[in-house]
């Protein structure tokens, strides 16, 4: 269920500007992961640190492929 919850949380973030702003205001990856898991749990979405880290890694790779 964790992967489904993470995907559901991602969809919620895309529709919620204040949620986006809260996540964007974090200063580093560990703080981002902690906040994402907290905000996710508050919305009934439970996922792991590893899932968030993997998404960050994949997004970075995509960015590099686009711009390099």
HTML snippet that shows the backbone in 3Dmol.js (N, CA, C, O; Angstrom):
<script src="https://3Dmol.org/build/3Dmol-min.js"></script>
<div id="view" style="width:600px;height:400px;position:relative"></div>
<script>
const pdb = `
ATOM      1  N   UNK A   1       0.821  -1.206   0.000  1.00  0.00           N
ATOM      2  CA  UNK A   1       0.000   0.000   0.000  1.00  0.00           C
ATOM      3  C   UNK A   1       0.856   1.257   0.000  1.00  0.00           C
ATOM      4  O   UNK A   1       0.388   2.322  -0.401  1.00  0.00           O
ATOM      5  N   UNK A   2       2.076   1.151   0.434  1.00  0.00           N
ATOM      6  CA  UNK A   2       2.951   2.293   0.551  1.00  0.00           C
ATOM      7  C   UNK A   2       3.128   3.028  -0.779  1.00  0.00           C
ATOM      8  O   UNK A   2       3.023   4.254  -0.820  1.00  0.00           O
ATOM      9  N   UNK A   3       3.393   2.306  -1.854  1.00  0.00           N
ATOM     10  CA  UNK A   3       3.585   2.943  -3.167  1.00  0.00           C
ATOM     11  C   UNK A   3       2.310   3.648  -3.623  1.00  0.00           C
ATOM     12  O   UNK A   3       2.367   4.734  -4.200  1.00  0.00           O
ATOM     13  N   UNK A   4       1.177   3.033  -3.366  1.00  0.00           N
ATOM     14  CA  UNK A   4      -0.100   3.661  -3.724  1.00  0.00           C
ATOM     15  C   UNK A   4      -0.319   4.938  -2.916  1.00  0.00           C
ATOM     16  O   UNK A   4      -0.773   5.952  -3.447  1.00  0.00           O
ATOM     17  N   UNK A   5       0.009   4.875  -1.633  1.00  0.00           N
ATOM     18  CA  UNK A   5      -0.132   6.064  -0.786  1.00  0.00           C
ATOM     19  C   UNK A   5       0.784   7.179  -1.262  1.00  0.00           C
ATOM     20  O   UNK A   5       0.386   8.344  -1.282  1.00  0.00           O
ATOM     21  N   UNK A   6       2.010   6.830  -1.646  1.00  0.00           N
ATOM     22  CA  UNK A   6       2.947   7.844  -2.120  1.00  0.00           C
ATOM     23  C   UNK A   6       2.426   8.500  -3.397  1.00  0.00           C
ATOM     24  O   UNK A   6       2.491   9.721  -3.538  1.00  0.00           O
ATOM     25  N   UNK A   7       1.916   7.706  -4.314  1.00  0.00           N
ATOM     26  CA  UNK A   7       1.354   8.250  -5.551  1.00  0.00           C
ATOM     27  C   UNK A   7       0.152   9.149  -5.248  1.00  0.00           C
ATOM     28  O   UNK A   7      -0.022  10.189  -5.882  1.00  0.00           O
ATOM     29  N   UNK A   8      -0.667   8.750  -4.288  1.00  0.00           N
ATOM     30  CA  UNK A   8      -1.827   9.564  -3.908  1.00  0.00           C
ATOM     31  C   UNK A   8      -1.369  10.890  -3.300  1.00  0.00           C
ATOM     32  O   UNK A   8      -1.950  11.939  -3.578  1.00  0.00           O
ATOM     33  N   UNK A   9      -0.317  10.837  -2.464  1.00  0.00           N
ATOM     34  CA  UNK A   9       0.208  12.063  -1.866  1.00  0.00           C
ATOM     35  C   UNK A   9       0.768  12.985  -2.946  1.00  0.00           C
ATOM     36  O   UNK A   9       0.554  14.196  -2.890  1.00  0.00           O
ATOM     37  N   UNK A  10       1.473  12.437  -3.919  1.00  0.00           N
ATOM     38  CA  UNK A  10       1.992  13.253  -5.019  1.00  0.00           C
ATOM     39  C   UNK A  10       0.852  13.976  -5.739  1.00  0.00           C
ATOM     40  O   UNK A  10       0.971  15.157  -6.065  1.00  0.00           O
ATOM     41  N   UNK A  11      -0.235  13.275  -5.983  1.00  0.00           N
ATOM     42  CA  UNK A  11      -1.385  13.891  -6.646  1.00  0.00           C
ATOM     43  C   UNK A  11      -1.976  15.006  -5.780  1.00  0.00           C
ATOM     44  O   UNK A  11      -2.369  16.051  -6.297  1.00  0.00           O
ATOM     45  N   UNK A  12      -2.038  14.788  -4.476  1.00  0.00           N
ATOM     46  CA  UNK A  12      -2.542  15.824  -3.575  1.00  0.00           C
ATOM     47  C   UNK A  12      -1.658  17.064  -3.620  1.00  0.00           C
ATOM     48  O   UNK A  12      -2.155  18.190  -3.644  1.00  0.00           O
ATOM     49  N   UNK A  13      -0.350  16.850  -3.633  1.00  0.00           N
ATOM     50  CA  UNK A  13       0.588  17.978  -3.669  1.00  0.00           C
ATOM     51  C   UNK A  13       0.394  18.794  -4.942  1.00  0.00           C
ATOM     52  O   UNK A  13       0.424  20.024  -4.898  1.00  0.00           O
ATOM     53  N   UNK A  14       0.198  18.133  -6.059  1.00  0.00           N
ATOM     54  CA  UNK A  14       0.026  18.846  -7.321  1.00  0.00           C
ATOM     55  C   UNK A  14      -1.215  19.733  -7.329  1.00  0.00           C
ATOM     56  O   UNK A  14      -1.283  20.697  -8.092  1.00  0.00           O
ATOM     57  N   UNK A  15      -2.188  19.418  -6.493  1.00  0.00           N
ATOM     58  CA  UNK A  15      -3.440  20.181  -6.452  1.00  0.00           C
ATOM     59  C   UNK A  15      -3.502  21.191  -5.306  1.00  0.00           C
ATOM     60  O   UNK A  15      -4.483  21.927  -5.189  1.00  0.00           O
ATOM     61  N   UNK A  16      -2.478  21.237  -4.467  1.00  0.00           N
ATOM     62  CA  UNK A  16      -2.532  22.035  -3.243  1.00  0.00           C
ATOM     63  C   UNK A  16      -1.328  22.977  -3.159  1.00  0.00           C
ATOM     64  O   UNK A  16      -0.242  22.557  -2.761  1.00  0.00           O
ATOM     65  N   UNK A  17      -1.514  24.236  -3.530  1.00  0.00           N
ATOM     66  CA  UNK A  17      -0.413  25.203  -3.563  1.00  0.00           C
ATOM     67  C   UNK A  17       0.221  25.397  -2.180  1.00  0.00           C
ATOM     68  O   UNK A  17       1.448  25.385  -2.092  1.00  0.00           O
ATOM     69  N   UNK A  18      -0.540  25.573  -1.102  1.00  0.00           N
ATOM     70  CA  UNK A  18       0.101  25.713   0.209  1.00  0.00           C
ATOM     71  C   UNK A  18       0.960  24.485   0.581  1.00  0.00           C
ATOM     72  O   UNK A  18       2.006  24.625   1.215  1.00  0.00           O
ATOM     73  N   UNK A  19       0.522  23.321   0.193  1.00  0.00           N
ATOM     74  CA  UNK A  19       1.301  22.111   0.444  1.00  0.00           C
ATOM     75  C   UNK A  19       2.601  22.158  -0.364  1.00  0.00           C
ATOM     76  O   UNK A  19       3.662  21.797   0.147  1.00  0.00           O
ATOM     77  N   UNK A  20       2.524  22.594  -1.599  1.00  0.00           N
ATOM     78  CA  UNK A  20       3.712  22.755  -2.436  1.00  0.00           C
ATOM     79  C   UNK A  20       4.681  23.749  -1.803  1.00  0.00           C
ATOM     80  O   UNK A  20       5.888  23.512  -1.764  1.00  0.00           O
ATOM     81  N   UNK A  21       4.149  24.852  -1.314  1.00  0.00           N
ATOM     82  CA  UNK A  21       4.982  25.892  -0.714  1.00  0.00           C
ATOM     83  C   UNK A  21       5.668  25.394   0.554  1.00  0.00           C
ATOM     84  O   UNK A  21       6.835  25.701   0.797  1.00  0.00           O
ATOM     85  N   UNK A  22       4.948  24.635   1.349  1.00  0.00           N
ATOM     86  CA  UNK A  22       5.541  24.085   2.576  1.00  0.00           C
ATOM     87  C   UNK A  22       6.707  23.160   2.241  1.00  0.00           C
ATOM     88  O   UNK A  22       7.760  23.229   2.874  1.00  0.00           O
ATOM     89  N   UNK A  23       6.522  22.311   1.262  1.00  0.00           N
ATOM     90  CA  UNK A  23       7.590  21.396   0.870  1.00  0.00           C
ATOM     91  C   UNK A  23       8.756  22.147   0.228  1.00  0.00           C
ATOM     92  O   UNK A  23       9.914  21.815   0.479  1.00  0.00           O
ATOM     93  N   UNK A  24       8.469  23.136  -0.582  1.00  0.00           N
ATOM     94  CA  UNK A  24       9.519  23.899  -1.260  1.00  0.00           C
ATOM     95  C   UNK A  24      10.359  24.720  -0.280  1.00  0.00           C
ATOM     96  O   UNK A  24      11.507  25.051  -0.576  1.00  0.00           O
ATOM     97  N   UNK A  25       9.803  25.043   0.864  1.00  0.00           N
ATOM     98  CA  UNK A  25      10.506  25.871   1.845  1.00  0.00           C
ATOM     99  C   UNK A  25      11.545  25.098   2.652  1.00  0.00           C
ATOM    100  O   UNK A  25      12.302  25.701   3.413  1.00  0.00           O
ATOM    101  N   UNK A  26      11.595  23.793   2.503  1.00  0.00           N
ATOM    102  CA  UNK A  26      12.575  23.011   3.265  1.00  0.00           C
ATOM    103  C   UNK A  26      13.969  23.276   2.744  1.00  0.00           C
ATOM    104  O   UNK A  26      14.159  23.549   1.558  1.00  0.00           O
ATOM    105  N   UNK A  27      14.947  23.195   3.635  1.00  0.00           N
ATOM    106  CA  UNK A  27      16.322  23.584   3.306  1.00  0.00           C
ATOM    107  C   UNK A  27      17.184  22.429   2.812  1.00  0.00           C
ATOM    108  O   UNK A  27      18.181  22.668   2.131  1.00  0.00           O
ATOM    109  N   UNK A  28      16.841  21.206   3.127  1.00  0.00           N
ATOM    110  CA  UNK A  28      17.686  20.088   2.727  1.00  0.00           C
ATOM    111  C   UNK A  28      16.856  18.829   2.540  1.00  0.00           C
ATOM    112  O   UNK A  28      15.678  18.788   2.897  1.00  0.00           O
ATOM    113  N   UNK A  29      17.477  17.811   1.982  1.00  0.00           N
ATOM    114  CA  UNK A  29      16.752  16.574   1.661  1.00  0.00           C
ATOM    115  C   UNK A  29      16.193  15.891   2.909  1.00  0.00           C
ATOM    116  O   UNK A  29      15.023  15.509   2.902  1.00  0.00           O
ATOM    117  N   UNK A  30      16.980  15.719   3.988  1.00  0.00           N
ATOM    118  CA  UNK A  30      16.393  15.066   5.170  1.00  0.00           C
ATOM    119  C   UNK A  30      15.168  15.809   5.718  1.00  0.00           C
ATOM    120  O   UNK A  30      14.187  15.184   6.120  1.00  0.00           O
ATOM    121  N   UNK A  31      15.230  17.140   5.732  1.00  0.00           N
ATOM    122  CA  UNK A  31      14.078  17.916   6.209  1.00  0.00           C
ATOM    123  C   UNK A  31      12.888  17.754   5.273  1.00  0.00           C
ATOM    124  O   UNK A  31      11.748  17.662   5.726  1.00  0.00           O
ATOM    125  N   UNK A  32      13.149  17.718   3.966  1.00  0.00           N
ATOM    126  CA  UNK A  32      12.085  17.525   2.985  1.00  0.00           C
ATOM    127  C   UNK A  32      11.405  16.176   3.204  1.00  0.00           C
ATOM    128  O   UNK A  32      10.178  16.087   3.208  1.00  0.00           O
ATOM    129  N   UNK A  33      12.200  15.139   3.383  1.00  0.00           N
ATOM    130  CA  UNK A  33      11.651  13.798   3.569  1.00  0.00           C
ATOM    131  C   UNK A  33      10.815  13.740   4.840  1.00  0.00           C
ATOM    132  O   UNK A  33       9.711  13.197   4.838  1.00  0.00           O
ATOM    133  N   UNK A  34      11.336  14.292   5.912  1.00  0.00           N
ATOM    134  CA  UNK A  34      10.593  14.299   7.184  1.00  0.00           C
ATOM    135  C   UNK A  34       9.265  15.024   7.031  1.00  0.00           C
ATOM    136  O   UNK A  34       8.227  14.528   7.470  1.00  0.00           O
ATOM    137  N   UNK A  35       9.296  16.194   6.411  1.00  0.00           N
ATOM    138  CA  UNK A  35       8.066  16.968   6.234  1.00  0.00           C
ATOM    139  C   UNK A  35       7.095  16.251   5.302  1.00  0.00           C
ATOM    140  O   UNK A  35       5.896  16.200   5.577  1.00  0.00           O
ATOM    141  N   UNK A  36       7.600  15.699   4.207  1.00  0.00           N
ATOM    142  CA  UNK A  36       6.726  14.986   3.271  1.00  0.00           C
ATOM    143  C   UNK A  36       6.030  13.822   3.971  1.00  0.00           C
ATOM    144  O   UNK A  36       4.828  13.623   3.794  1.00  0.00           O
ATOM    145  N   UNK A  37       6.767  13.060   4.756  1.00  0.00           N
ATOM    146  CA  UNK A  37       6.150  11.931   5.461  1.00  0.00           C
ATOM    147  C   UNK A  37       5.129  12.407   6.489  1.00  0.00           C
ATOM    148  O   UNK A  37       4.073  11.794   6.649  1.00  0.00           O
ATOM    149  N   UNK A  38       5.439  13.492   7.182  1.00  0.00           N
ATOM    150  CA  UNK A  38       4.502  14.037   8.176  1.00  0.00           C
ATOM    151  C   UNK A  38       3.223  14.522   7.500  1.00  0.00           C
ATOM    152  O   UNK A  38       2.120  14.181   7.926  1.00  0.00           O
ATOM    153  N   UNK A  39       3.377  15.319   6.446  1.00  0.00           N
ATOM    154  CA  UNK A  39       2.210  15.843   5.745  1.00  0.00           C
ATOM    155  C   UNK A  39       1.415  14.726   5.077  1.00  0.00           C
ATOM    156  O   UNK A  39       0.185  14.766   5.038  1.00  0.00           O
ATOM    157  N   UNK A  40       2.117  13.740   4.559  1.00  0.00           N
ATOM    158  CA  UNK A  40       1.446  12.586   3.971  1.00  0.00           C
ATOM    159  C   UNK A  40       0.625  11.839   5.008  1.00  0.00           C
ATOM    160  O   UNK A  40      -0.540  11.516   4.776  1.00  0.00           O
ATOM    161  N   UNK A  41       1.238  11.566   6.153  1.00  0.00           N
ATOM    162  CA  UNK A  41       0.544  10.829   7.211  1.00  0.00           C
ATOM    163  C   UNK A  41      -0.703  11.581   7.678  1.00  0.00           C
ATOM    164  O   UNK A  41      -1.733  10.972   7.966  1.00  0.00           O
ATOM    165  N   UNK A  42      -0.598  12.911   7.749  1.00  0.00           N
ATOM    166  CA  UNK A  42      -1.755  13.724   8.147  1.00  0.00           C
ATOM    167  C   UNK A  42      -2.910  13.577   7.164  1.00  0.00           C
ATOM    168  O   UNK A  42      -4.062  13.850   7.502  1.00  0.00           O
ATOM    169  N   UNK A  43      -2.596  13.145   5.953  1.00  0.00           N
ATOM    170  CA  UNK A  43      -3.617  12.985   4.906  1.00  0.00           C
ATOM    171  C   UNK A  43      -3.905  11.516   4.606  1.00  0.00           C
ATOM    172  O   UNK A  43      -4.519  11.183   3.593  1.00  0.00           O
ATOM    173  N   UNK A  44      -3.453  10.649   5.501  1.00  0.00           N
ATOM    174  CA  UNK A  44      -3.729   9.223   5.349  1.00  0.00           C
ATOM    175  C   UNK A  44      -2.833   8.514   4.348  1.00  0.00           C
ATOM    176  O   UNK A  44      -3.154   7.410   3.906  1.00  0.00           O
ATOM    177  N   UNK A  45      -1.710   9.133   3.984  1.00  0.00           N
ATOM    178  CA  UNK A  45      -0.773   8.549   3.032  1.00  0.00           C
ATOM    179  C   UNK A  45       0.506   8.167   3.779  1.00  0.00           C
ATOM    180  O   UNK A  45       1.198   9.028   4.321  1.00  0.00           O
ATOM    181  N   UNK A  46       0.803   6.900   3.800  1.00  0.00           N
ATOM    182  CA  UNK A  46       1.969   6.412   4.535  1.00  0.00           C
ATOM    183  C   UNK A  46       2.958   5.809   3.552  1.00  0.00           C
ATOM    184  O   UNK A  46       2.622   4.904   2.789  1.00  0.00           O
ATOM    185  N   UNK A  47       4.192   6.327   3.581  1.00  0.00           N
ATOM    186  CA  UNK A  47       5.233   5.860   2.673  1.00  0.00           C
ATOM    187  C   UNK A  47       6.574   5.972   3.383  1.00  0.00           C
ATOM    188  O   UNK A  47       6.667   6.530   4.476  1.00  0.00           O
ATOM    189  N   UNK A  48       7.598   5.440   2.755  1.00  0.00           N
ATOM    190  CA  UNK A  48       8.904   5.339   3.396  1.00  0.00           C
ATOM    191  C   UNK A  48       9.846   6.453   2.947  1.00  0.00           C
ATOM    192  O   UNK A  48       9.628   7.118   1.934  1.00  0.00           O
ATOM    193  N   UNK A  49      10.901   6.628   3.742  1.00  0.00           N
ATOM    194  CA  UNK A  49      11.975   7.538   3.357  1.00  0.00           C
ATOM    195  C   UNK A  49      12.537   7.127   2.000  1.00  0.00           C
ATOM    196  O   UNK A  49      12.801   7.969   1.143  1.00  0.00           O
ATOM    197  N   UNK A  50      12.716   5.818   1.819  1.00  0.00           N
ATOM    198  CA  UNK A  50      13.311   5.306   0.585  1.00  0.00           C
ATOM    199  C   UNK A  50      12.481   5.676  -0.642  1.00  0.00           C
ATOM    200  O   UNK A  50      13.040   5.980  -1.695  1.00  0.00           O
ATOM    201  N   UNK A  51      11.175   5.654  -0.520  1.00  0.00           N
ATOM    202  CA  UNK A  51      10.323   6.028  -1.660  1.00  0.00           C
ATOM    203  C   UNK A  51      10.516   7.493  -2.028  1.00  0.00           C
ATOM    204  O   UNK A  51      10.559   7.840  -3.208  1.00  0.00           O
ATOM    205  N   UNK A  52      10.631   8.343  -1.028  1.00  0.00           N
ATOM    206  CA  UNK A  52      10.831   9.764  -1.298  1.00  0.00           C
ATOM    207  C   UNK A  52      12.218   9.977  -1.903  1.00  0.00           C
ATOM    208  O   UNK A  52      12.366  10.712  -2.880  1.00  0.00           O
ATOM    209  N   UNK A  53      13.225   9.341  -1.327  1.00  0.00           N
ATOM    210  CA  UNK A  53      14.590   9.469  -1.862  1.00  0.00           C
ATOM    211  C   UNK A  53      14.659   9.004  -3.320  1.00  0.00           C
ATOM    212  O   UNK A  53      15.305   9.649  -4.146  1.00  0.00           O
ATOM    213  N   UNK A  54      14.003   7.901  -3.636  1.00  0.00           N
ATOM    214  CA  UNK A  54      14.010   7.381  -5.007  1.00  0.00           C
ATOM    215  C   UNK A  54      13.350   8.367  -5.961  1.00  0.00           C
ATOM    216  O   UNK A  54      13.829   8.561  -7.078  1.00  0.00           O
ATOM    217  N   UNK A  55      12.272   8.982  -5.542  1.00  0.00           N
ATOM    218  CA  UNK A  55      11.599   9.970  -6.394  1.00  0.00           C
ATOM    219  C   UNK A  55      12.490  11.188  -6.618  1.00  0.00           C
ATOM    220  O   UNK A  55      12.538  11.728  -7.723  1.00  0.00           O
ATOM    221  N   UNK A  56      13.192  11.621  -5.579  1.00  0.00           N
ATOM    222  CA  UNK A  56      14.125  12.742  -5.715  1.00  0.00           C
ATOM    223  C   UNK A  56      15.236  12.371  -6.699  1.00  0.00           C
ATOM    224  O   UNK A  56      15.589  13.168  -7.568  1.00  0.00           O
ATOM    225  N   UNK A  57      15.782  11.171  -6.564  1.00  0.00           N
ATOM    226  CA  UNK A  57      16.841  10.707  -7.464  1.00  0.00           C
ATOM    227  C   UNK A  57      16.345  10.667  -8.901  1.00  0.00           C
ATOM    228  O   UNK A  57      17.034  11.128  -9.811  1.00  0.00           O
ATOM    229  N   UNK A  58      15.163  10.120  -9.107  1.00  0.00           N
ATOM    230  CA  UNK A  58      14.601  10.024 -10.453  1.00  0.00           C
ATOM    231  C   UNK A  58      14.346  11.408 -11.047  1.00  0.00           C
ATOM    232  O   UNK A  58      14.581  11.622 -12.237  1.00  0.00           O
ATOM    233  N   UNK A  59      13.875  12.336 -10.240  1.00  0.00           N
ATOM    234  CA  UNK A  59      13.615  13.698 -10.725  1.00  0.00           C
ATOM    235  C   UNK A  59      14.919  14.385 -11.117  1.00  0.00           C
ATOM    236  O   UNK A  59      14.969  15.101 -12.118  1.00  0.00           O
ATOM    237  N   UNK A  60      15.968  14.171 -10.336  1.00  0.00           N
ATOM    238  CA  UNK A  60      17.271  14.751 -10.667  1.00  0.00           C
ATOM    239  C   UNK A  60      17.796  14.182 -11.979  1.00  0.00           C
ATOM    240  O   UNK A  60      18.303  14.921 -12.822  1.00  0.00           O
ATOM    241  N   UNK A  61      17.674  12.877 -12.150  1.00  0.00           N
ATOM    242  CA  UNK A  61      18.130  12.253 -13.388  1.00  0.00           C
ATOM    243  C   UNK A  61      17.355  12.790 -14.585  1.00  0.00           C
ATOM    244  O   UNK A  61      17.941  13.061 -15.634  1.00  0.00           O
ATOM    245  N   UNK A  62      16.062  12.944 -14.438  1.00  0.00           N
ATOM    246  CA  UNK A  62      15.239  13.486 -15.515  1.00  0.00           C
ATOM    247  C   UNK A  62      15.659  14.904 -15.854  1.00  0.00           C
ATOM    248  O   UNK A  62      15.754  15.267 -17.027  1.00  0.00           O
ATOM    249  N   UNK A  63      15.911  15.704 -14.831  1.00  0.00           N
ATOM    250  CA  UNK A  63      16.353  17.075 -15.052  1.00  0.00           C
ATOM    251  C   UNK A  63      17.668  17.081 -15.821  1.00  0.00           C
ATOM    252  O   UNK A  63      17.830  17.843 -16.774  1.00  0.00           O
ATOM    253  N   UNK A  64      18.605  16.233 -15.408  1.00  0.00           N
ATOM    254  CA  UNK A  64      19.894  16.166 -16.098  1.00  0.00           C
ATOM    255  C   UNK A  64      19.730  15.762 -17.561  1.00  0.00           C
ATOM    256  O   UNK A  64      20.357  16.345 -18.445  1.00  0.00           O
ATOM    257  N   UNK A  65      18.892  14.771 -17.811  1.00  0.00           N
ATOM    258  CA  UNK A  65      18.657  14.333 -19.192  1.00  0.00           C
ATOM    259  C   UNK A  65      18.059  15.447 -20.043  1.00  0.00           C
ATOM    260  O   UNK A  65      18.337  15.540 -21.239  1.00  0.00           O
ATOM    261  N   UNK A  66      17.246  16.280 -19.432  1.00  0.00           N
ATOM    262  CA  UNK A  66      16.597  17.373 -20.147  1.00  0.00           C
ATOM    263  C   UNK A  66      17.573  18.491 -20.482  1.00  0.00           C
ATOM    264  O   UNK A  66      17.517  19.065 -21.570  1.00  0.00           O
ATOM    265  N   UNK A  67      18.461  18.798 -19.555  1.00  0.00           N
ATOM    266  CA  UNK A  67      19.275  19.999 -19.684  1.00  0.00           C
ATOM    267  C   UNK A  67      20.733  19.748 -20.068  1.00  0.00           C
ATOM    268  O   UNK A  67      21.459  20.697 -20.363  1.00  0.00           O
ATOM    269  N   UNK A  68      21.168  18.508 -20.071  1.00  0.00           N
ATOM    270  CA  UNK A  68      22.579  18.248 -20.438  1.00  0.00           C
ATOM    271  C   UNK A  68      22.672  17.573 -21.782  1.00  0.00           C
ATOM    272  O   UNK A  68      23.772  17.280 -22.251  1.00  0.00           O
TER     273      UNK A  68
END
`;
const viewer = $3Dmol.createViewer("view");
viewer.addModel(pdb, "pdb");
viewer.setStyle({}, {cartoon: {color: "spectrum"}});
viewer.zoomTo();
viewer.render();
</script>
